[in-house]
Amino acid sequence: MEITITEAACWYFAGAITHLLFFKILQRGQATLFLNGLLIQSLKIMRQMASDIALARQAKYDIYARADMPKDFMETMREIDQRVYVNWKMATIATFIATFPKNHRGLLRFHDWDGAMKVLDDIYRRETKYRTKDGK
């Protein structure tokens, strides 16, 4: 039983198409895993940055208090700092979302800072549950 040229060509192209299909599926899965890890680590860094900024702001206010700065000046600075801090958080999330690959934006389950921090809290909760379940 011999295989004709036509049959061989059909098998060749069927194999090539199957290869491309599996390659695309694996590539998409690998990219999704990578981007999900990147997303989690980026959110952790953002939270740490926000914490550091809050600590620096508090240190600044303590220095102002020790320097006997006028109360109205300190209140004005607190208001300005709070506005800048809120704008920074909004801009950070907006930039992160805008630069995230468009075909993977379905991984993003948030649209603002509070939503991003809620997602991160959920991740921490799952990690804690997993660790306690394994006994680690």
C-alpha positions in Angstrom: 0.0 0.0 0.0 1.6 3.1 -1.2 0.8 6.7 -0.2 0.2 9.0 -3.1 1.6 12.5 -3.3 -1.8 14.0 -2.6 -2.2 11.9 0.6 1.3 12.8 1.7 0.7 16.5 1.1 -2.6 16.3 3.0 -0.9 14.6 6.0 1.9 17.2 5.8 -0.4 20.2 5.9 -2.6 18.6 8.5 0.5 18.2 10.7 1.6 21.7 10.0 -1.8 23.2 10.9 -2.0 21.0 14.1 1.5 22.2 15.1 0.6 25.8 14.6 -2.7 25.4 16.5 -1.0 23.7 19.5 1.9 26.2 19.4 -0.6 29.2 19.6 -2.5 27.6 22.4 0.6 26.9 24.4 2.0 30.3 23.7 -1.2 32.0 24.8 -1.2 29.9 28.0 2.4 30.7 28.8 1.8 34.4 28.2 -1.3 34.4 30.5 0.7 32.7 33.3 3.6 35.2 32.9 1.3 38.2 32.8 -0.7 37.0 35.8 2.5 36.7 37.8 3.6 40.1 36.6 0.2 41.5 37.6 0.5 40.1 41.2 4.0 41.3 41.7 3.2 44.8 40.3 0.3 45.1 42.7 2.5 44.1 45.6 5.1 46.7 44.6 2.4 49.4 44.2 1.0 48.7 47.7 4.5 48.8 49.2 5.1 52.2 47.4 1.9 53.6 48.8 2.9 52.4 52.2 6.3 54.1 51.9 4.8 57.3 50.7 2.3 57.3 53.6 5.3 56.8 56.0 7.3 59.6 54.4 4.3 61.9 54.7 3.8 61.1 58.3 7.5 61.8 59.0 7.2 65.1 57.3 4.2 66.1 59.5 6.1 65.0 62.6 9.0 67.3 61.5 6.6 70.1 61.0 5.1 69.6 64.4 8.5 69.6 66.1 9.4 72.8 64.2 6.3 74.4 65.6 4.8 75.2 62.2 1.5 77.0 62.2 -1.6 74.8 62.4 -3.1 76.3 59.2 0.1 75.7 57.3 0.2 72.0 58.4 -3.5 71.5 57.5 -2.9 73.1 54.1 0.1 70.8 53.5 -2.0 67.7 54.6 -4.7 68.6 52.1 -2.2 69.2 49.3 -0.4 66.0 50.1 -3.7 64.0 50.2 -4.7 65.3 46.8 -1.3 64.5 45.3 -1.4 61.0 46.9 -4.9 60.3 45.5 -3.9 61.6 42.0 -0.7 59.4 42.2 -2.7 56.3 42.9 -5.2 57.0 40.1 -2.4 57.7 37.6 -0.5 54.6 38.6 -3.4 52.3 38.0 -4.5 54.1 34.8 -1.0 53.8 33.4 -0.7 50.2 34.4 -4.0 49.4 32.7 -3.1 51.4 29.6 0.3 49.6 29.2 -1.1 46.1 29.9 -1.3 44.1 26.7 -4.7 44.7 25.1 -5.3 41.0 24.3 -4.8 40.0 28.0 -6.7 42.8 29.7 -9.3 40.3 30.7 -6.8 39.3 33.5 -7.4 42.7 35.1 -10.3 42.5 37.5 -10.1 46.2 38.6 -10.4 49.7 37.2 -9.2 51.8 40.1 -6.9 51.7 43.1 -9.4 50.3 45.6 -10.3 47.6 43.2 -6.7 46.7 42.6 -6.0 46.5 46.4 -9.1 44.3 46.8 -7.8 41.9 44.2 -4.5 41.9 46.0 -6.2 41.2 49.4 -8.1 38.3 47.8 -4.7 36.9 46.5 -3.2 37.2 50.0 -6.2 35.5 51.5 -5.9 32.6 49.0 -2.2 32.3 49.6 -2.8 32.2 53.4 -5.5 29.6 53.0 -3.3 27.5 50.8 -0.3 27.8 53.3 -2.4 26.9 56.3 -4.0 24.0 54.4 -0.6 22.5 53.5 0.7 23.1 57.0 3.5 25.4 55.9 
